[in-house]
Amino acid sequence: MHTRRTLLISALAATAATGGLAVVATASPAPKAAGTIDVSTAAELKSALTSASPGDTIHLADGTYTGNFKTSTAASSGSRITLTGSSKAVLTAGGGYGLHLNGASYWTVKGLTVTGGQKGIMIDSAKGVVVDTVTVHGLDMEGVHFRKSSADGVIKNSKIYDTGNDGSGMGEGVYVGTANTLSDKSDNVQILGNTIGPDVGGESIDIKEGTTGGKVTGNTFDGKGMTGAHFDDSWIDVKGNDYVIEDNTGKNTLNNGYETHTQQSGWGCGTVFRGNKSTLSGSTGDKQLAINVTNFSGSCKTTVYASNTVTGGKALTNITVTP
């Protein structure tokens, strides 16, 4: 009874305060339901990249989208944002980055093509980004770059070729981390089942010091068109720690297939190579090894398993092979 009386008094007071008009409580608006955002123009795409919410899918119609496209909206591991289209949905940049995920954690980019810019897909300060079945080509510099501690990223089932066209000798296919710094913790990046090359100016994959624990599995490398500038004379250069390089296939290289280096003390260590197939026919470098380990020591070990194979060249590796 006391509760009913209190409610009645409160209602009368509210009515008096509004000049005798009854006050009707209204519910808060329901959260925006996740859905599909269909886009067919560059302006619509820029708007969608800004307005998308976790759970949304941005679907690109086939066509050319001219400009530089960027998002800084973060999603979550349980509610990702997806940007998807066929390979005929083409982001074409006249310079700069084709697609920039800047702080945009937990996005999936799938199916589309990126071309024409300085760099293709740039991932900065973004955790858990998945790049799947994209085509990246026709760039001044590198194809796909995980940078500024973009940990737990994945690039898979994609095609990267024709990079490094600005004449500087750069142009890696996939670039993980930042050179000459240990603060970029782009850790646990997985590079899976991609086709990289030909006409990639730098290495197919460059793994920088400061990054740890990634995996490079099941990729196919064609080093035809490698420039050799800045010591780029192998498909992969590992300068990070504790990487697994397995079941990859490569052909056409200037010197070696895979290399490890120490650019910063204590880095370039713990790499495991297994099941990789290297064809070094046509290589003219001084080493001509499938796996060239430049920094092996008691505190900086590399493991090369006997499951790696080589055709052509001078040898499988320059360290003891593990059965």
Backbone torsions as a table, in degrees:
resi	resn	phi	psi	omega
1	MET	NA	-44.3	-179.7
2	HIS	-59.7	-38.7	180.0
3	THR	-66.2	-42.5	-179.7
4	ARG	-64.0	-40.9	179.5
5	ARG	-63.3	-41.4	178.9
6	THR	-62.3	-43.3	179.3
7	LEU	-63.5	-40.5	179.8
8	LEU	-63.8	-44.9	178.6
9	ILE	-61.2	-41.7	179.6
10	SER	-63.3	-41.0	-179.8
11	ALA	-66.1	-42.7	178.9
12	LEU	-62.9	-41.0	179.7
13	ALA	-63.7	-40.8	179.0
14	ALA	-65.2	-39.3	179.4
15	THR	-65.0	-41.9	179.1
16	ALA	-63.2	-39.5	-177.7
17	ALA	-66.9	-21.6	-178.9
18	THR	-106.1	20.3	176.1
19	GLY	72.0	29.6	177.6
20	GLY	91.1	0.5	178.4
21	LEU	-86.7	133.6	179.1
22	ALA	-68.1	142.1	178.5
23	VAL	-101.0	124.2	-178.9
24	VAL	-109.9	121.5	179.0
25	ALA	-69.8	140.6	177.7
26	THR	-122.5	146.1	-179.8
27	ALA	-76.4	153.4	175.7
28	SER	-66.2	149.4	178.5
29	PRO	-57.5	143.1	178.3
30	ALA	-69.0	147.9	177.5
31	PRO	-58.9	148.4	178.3
32	LYS	-62.6	126.1	-179.3
33	ALA	-73.0	140.6	176.6
34	ALA	-65.3	143.3	-179.1
35	GLY	-161.3	-169.9	-180.0
36	THR	-102.3	132.3	176.2
37	ILE	-108.3	109.9	-179.5
38	ASP	-87.7	129.6	179.5
39	VAL	-130.4	149.4	179.5
40	SER	-140.4	1.3	177.1
41	THR	-132.6	161.7	178.6
42	ALA	-62.1	-39.0	179.4
43	ALA	-64.2	-41.9	177.9
44	GLU	-64.5	-37.1	179.8
45	LEU	-66.8	-44.7	178.7
46	LYS	-60.6	-40.1	178.5
47	SER	-65.3	-43.1	-178.3
48	ALA	-66.1	-37.6	179.1
49	LEU	-64.0	-27.4	178.6
50	THR	-84.5	-37.4	-170.8
51	SER	-95.4	-12.2	-176.1
52	ALA	-60.9	144.9	178.7
53	SER	-117.5	159.4	177.3
54	PRO	-50.4	133.3	-177.8
55	GLY	97.8	-16.4	-177.7
56	ASP	-77.1	155.2	171.0
57	THR	-122.5	125.3	173.7
58	ILE	-96.8	117.2	-177.2
59	HIS	-108.2	122.0	-179.2
60	LEU	-93.0	126.5	169.6
61	ALA	-69.0	155.6	174.6
62	ASP	-58.8	142.0	-179.4
63	GLY	147.9	179.5	-178.5
64	THR	-103.7	129.5	179.3
65	TYR	-115.3	105.6	-173.6
66	THR	-94.4	128.8	178.8
67	GLY	141.8	-173.7	174.4
68	ASN	-109.6	126.8	-171.1
69	PHE	-115.0	135.1	-171.9
70	LYS	-145.0	145.9	170.2
71	THR	-142.0	146.9	174.5
72	SER	-124.4	15.6	179.4
73	THR	-83.0	124.0	178.8
74	ALA	-93.5	142.6	171.8
75	ALA	-106.3	-154.9	179.2
76	SER	-139.9	165.3	-177.1
77	SER	-63.4	-29.0	-179.9
78	GLY	-93.0	-6.2	-178.5
79	SER	-150.3	82.0	-174.4
80	ARG	-79.1	162.4	167.2
81	ILE	-107.8	134.7	-176.6
82	THR	-117.8	131.9	171.5
83	LEU	-112.7	117.0	-171.2
84	THR	-140.9	153.6	175.6
85	GLY	-175.4	175.0	177.4
86	SER	-82.0	175.9	178.0
87	SER	-65.5	-13.6	177.7
88	LYS	-87.8	-0.4	169.7
89	ALA	-92.4	104.9	-165.9
90	VAL	-115.5	118.6	172.3
91	LEU	-88.2	118.2	-175.2
92	THR	-118.5	115.8	-179.6
93	ALA	-106.7	146.0	176.7
94	GLY	-90.6	3.5	-177.4
95	GLY	161.0	175.4	-179.3
96	GLY	67.7	-152.5	-178.0
97	TYR	-96.4	135.3	175.6
98	GLY	-65.9	-50.3	178.2
99	LEU	-137.4	123.1	-177.2
100	HIS	-118.5	112.3	174.4
101	LEU	-97.5	96.5	-172.1
102	ASN	-107.7	96.4	-174.5
103	GLY	79.2	7.6	-175.8
104	ALA	-89.9	72.9	-179.2
105	SER	-66.8	150.3	172.6
106	TYR	60.6	41.5	168.0
107	TRP	-97.6	149.5	168.4
108	THR	-115.3	126.5	176.0
109	VAL	-112.8	119.4	-168.7
110	LYS	-137.1	131.8	164.3
111	GLY	89.3	-30.2	-168.6
112	LEU	-79.9	176.7	178.5
113	THR	-117.0	140.5	176.2
114	VAL	-126.3	129.5	-176.1
115	THR	-151.9	163.5	165.2
116	GLY	87.4	-4.4	-176.7
117	GLY	-101.2	-172.5	171.9
118	GLN	-68.2	-48.6	177.2
119	LYS	-132.2	151.3	-174.4
120	GLY	-78.6	-81.3	179.6
121	ILE	-114.5	115.6	179.8
122	MET	-107.4	124.9	-177.6
123	ILE	-116.8	110.0	-176.5
124	ASP	-118.6	129.7	173.3
125	SER	50.1	41.3	-175.3
126	ALA	-131.5	116.7	-177.7
127	LYS	-88.1	143.8	169.4
128	GLY	69.3	25.3	178.2
129	VAL	-75.7	136.5	176.8
130	VAL	-116.9	123.5	174.7
131	VAL	-111.3	118.6	-167.5
132	ASP	-133.8	125.1	171.6
133	THR	57.6	38.1	175.6
134	VAL	-96.0	164.9	171.9
135	THR	-120.8	126.9	-178.2
136	VAL	-129.0	124.5	-176.8
137	HIS	-163.1	169.7	174.5
138	GLY	67.3	49.4	-173.3
139	LEU	-120.5	154.3	176.5
140	ASP	-73.2	-36.3	-177.1
141	MET	-126.7	-136.1	-170.5
142	GLU	-78.4	163.3	-176.8
143	GLY	-81.1	-62.9	-177.6
144	VAL	-130.8	131.0	-174.1
145	HIS	-131.8	120.6	171.0
146	PHE	-95.4	116.4	-170.5
147	ARG	-141.1	165.1	176.0
148	LYS	55.6	51.0	175.9
149	SER	61.5	43.8	173.9
150	SER	-85.6	81.2	-174.2
151	ALA	-82.0	160.5	172.0
152	ASP	61.9	27.6	177.7
153	GLY	-84.1	163.1	178.4
154	VAL	-138.7	134.7	162.9
155	ILE	-125.0	126.0	-174.1
156	LYS	-144.6	153.0	171.0
157	ASN	55.8	30.5	-172.9
158	SER	-113.7	165.6	179.3
159	LYS	-120.0	126.2	178.6
160	ILE	-130.1	125.1	179.9
161	TYR	-157.6	166.5	176.1
162	ASP	56.0	65.7	177.9
163	THR	-122.7	168.0	177.7
164	GLY	73.4	40.2	-173.7
165	ASN	-90.3	6.7	-178.1
166	ASP	-89.4	1.0	175.6
167	GLY	83.5	4.1	-178.0
168	SER	-87.3	-5.7	-178.3
169	GLY	84.3	5.6	175.8
170	MET	-89.0	-164.8	173.1
171	GLY	112.2	44.4	176.9
172	GLU	-63.8	151.4	175.7
173	GLY	-69.0	-58.6	175.8
174	VAL	-125.5	132.8	-175.4
175	TYR	-125.0	126.6	-177.6
176	VAL	-119.6	117.3	177.1
177	GLY	96.2	-160.7	-177.7
178	THR	-137.9	136.7	-179.3
179	ALA	-68.1	143.6	171.4
180	ASN	61.8	32.0	175.0
181	THR	-150.4	149.8	177.0
182	LEU	-109.8	3.1	-177.1
183	SER	-85.2	-13.5	179.6
184	ASP	-87.2	101.7	-177.3
185	LYS	-98.4	59.7	175.5
186	SER	-80.3	71.9	-171.5
187	ASP	-88.8	158.1	171.5
188	ASN	60.4	31.2	175.5
189	VAL	-77.0	134.4	179.5
190	GLN	-112.2	129.7	-178.6
191	ILE	-119.0	104.9	-162.1
192	LEU	-130.5	121.5	167.5
193	GLY	66.3	29.1	-179.9
194	ASN	-94.8	160.5	171.2
195	THR	-112.4	116.7	-174.7
196	ILE	-122.3	122.8	-174.8
197	GLY	101.3	167.3	7.1
198	PRO	-83.7	-175.6	176.4
199	ASP	60.8	37.1	169.6
200	VAL	-94.7	118.8	-170.5
201	GLY	-64.5	-39.1	178.5
202	GLY	-102.5	-153.9	175.5
203	GLU	-66.6	154.7	172.2
204	SER	-60.9	-41.2	178.1
205	ILE	-138.3	128.8	176.9
206	ASP	-120.3	118.2	-175.7
207	ILE	-111.0	114.5	-169.8
208	LYS	-90.0	157.2	173.1
209	GLU	-56.6	147.9	-177.8
210	GLY	95.9	-15.7	179.2
211	THR	-103.6	151.2	-170.8
212	THR	-142.1	146.0	160.6
213	GLY	77.8	20.1	-179.3
214	GLY	-84.1	175.5	-179.3
215	LYS	-137.4	134.6	177.4
216	VAL	-124.5	104.9	-169.2
217	THR	-135.0	133.8	167.8
218	GLY	70.4	24.3	-179.8
219	ASN	-92.9	159.9	176.3
220	THR	-120.4	125.3	-176.2
221	PHE	-114.5	136.1	171.2
222	ASP	-126.9	106.8	-175.5
223	GLY	-83.9	8.7	177.8
224	LYS	-59.9	128.1	-177.8
225	GLY	96.5	-3.3	175.1
226	MET	-59.5	134.2	-173.2
227	THR	-81.5	-31.2	-174.7
228	GLY	82.6	-3.4	177.8
229	ALA	-71.7	151.4	178.0
230	HIS	55.9	34.9	177.4
231	PHE	64.6	23.5	177.6
232	ASP	-82.9	93.1	-176.3
233	ASP	-140.0	27.8	177.6
234	SER	-149.1	167.1	178.9
235	TRP	-74.4	-39.7	-179.1
236	ILE	-132.0	138.2	171.9
237	ASP	-124.3	117.5	-176.2
238	VAL	-103.3	116.0	176.1
239	LYS	-119.2	-4.3	174.9
240	GLY	-89.7	-179.1	-175.8
241	ASN	-108.9	146.5	168.5
242	ASP	60.1	47.1	174.8
243	TYR	-95.2	149.5	173.2
244	VAL	-111.7	122.7	179.8
245	ILE	-117.4	108.1	-171.6
246	GLU	-145.1	145.9	171.5
247	ASP	58.3	34.5	174.9
248	ASN	-98.4	158.7	179.3
249	THR	-129.3	132.1	-178.8
250	GLY	-137.3	150.4	173.6
251	LYS	-145.2	161.7	177.6
252	ASN	60.6	94.1	175.3
253	THR	-139.6	155.1	179.7
254	LEU	-75.9	-31.2	-175.5
255	ASN	-142.7	-80.5	-176.2
256	ASN	-108.3	168.4	174.5
257	GLY	-83.0	-57.3	-176.4
258	TYR	-131.7	147.0	-179.4
259	GLU	-138.9	153.9	168.7
260	THR	-121.9	145.0	178.4
261	HIS	-143.3	152.7	170.7
262	THR	-106.7	107.2	175.5
263	GLN	-94.0	-28.6	175.5
264	GLN	-130.1	142.9	-176.0
265	SER	-54.0	131.4	178.6
266	GLY	85.8	4.5	-178.0
267	TRP	-117.9	162.5	-173.7
268	GLY	82.0	25.1	-172.8
269	CYS	-117.2	156.0	172.5
270	GLY	82.0	12.8	-179.8
271	THR	-72.7	140.3	176.4
272	VAL	-117.7	124.7	176.2
273	PHE	-111.9	126.3	174.8
274	ARG	-153.0	142.5	173.9
275	GLY	70.1	16.7	-179.6
276	ASN	-88.7	142.1	-179.7
277	LYS	-114.4	119.6	-175.6
278	SER	-117.9	129.9	171.5
279	THR	-111.6	112.9	-175.1
280	LEU	-105.5	11.8	178.2
281	SER	-56.8	130.7	-179.6
282	GLY	91.9	-9.3	177.0
283	SER	-65.7	138.0	-177.1
284	THR	-123.6	8.4	-178.1
285	GLY	-72.8	178.4	-174.8
286	ASP	-77.3	-26.3	-176.4
287	LYS	-97.9	-53.4	-178.8
288	GLN	54.9	52.5	178.0
289	LEU	-109.6	145.3	173.1
290	ALA	-62.9	-42.2	-178.7
291	ILE	-134.2	108.4	-178.6
292	ASN	-102.3	110.2	-179.4
293	VAL	-99.4	110.6	-173.7
294	THR	-93.7	-8.2	-166.9
295	ASN	-135.5	27.9	-176.8
296	PHE	-70.5	132.5	174.8
297	SER	-157.1	177.0	179.4
298	GLY	-62.3	-28.7	-179.9
299	SER	-101.6	-2.6	-178.5
300	CYS	-140.6	85.1	-172.3
301	LYS	-100.1	151.3	172.2
302	THR	-128.2	141.6	179.3
303	THR	-114.0	122.7	176.4
304	VAL	-115.6	112.5	-178.5
305	TYR	-84.2	155.4	-179.5
306	ALA	-67.2	-11.6	178.1
307	SER	-72.0	-13.4	172.0
308	ASN	-72.6	144.7	179.6
309	THR	-132.0	159.1	179.1
310	VAL	-141.6	141.2	171.8
311	THR	-120.6	129.3	-176.5
312	GLY	77.0	-172.6	-177.7
313	GLY	72.3	-165.2	-176.1
314	LYS	-105.0	-28.9	-178.8
315	ALA	-170.7	168.8	177.0
316	LEU	-71.9	-47.9	-175.9
317	THR	-160.4	173.8	179.9
318	ASN	-110.4	12.8	174.1
319	ILE	-125.0	169.9	179.7
320	THR	-64.3	133.2	-178.4
321	VAL	-85.9	137.2	177.8
322	THR	-90.6	128.6	-178.1
323	PRO	-57.9	NA	NA
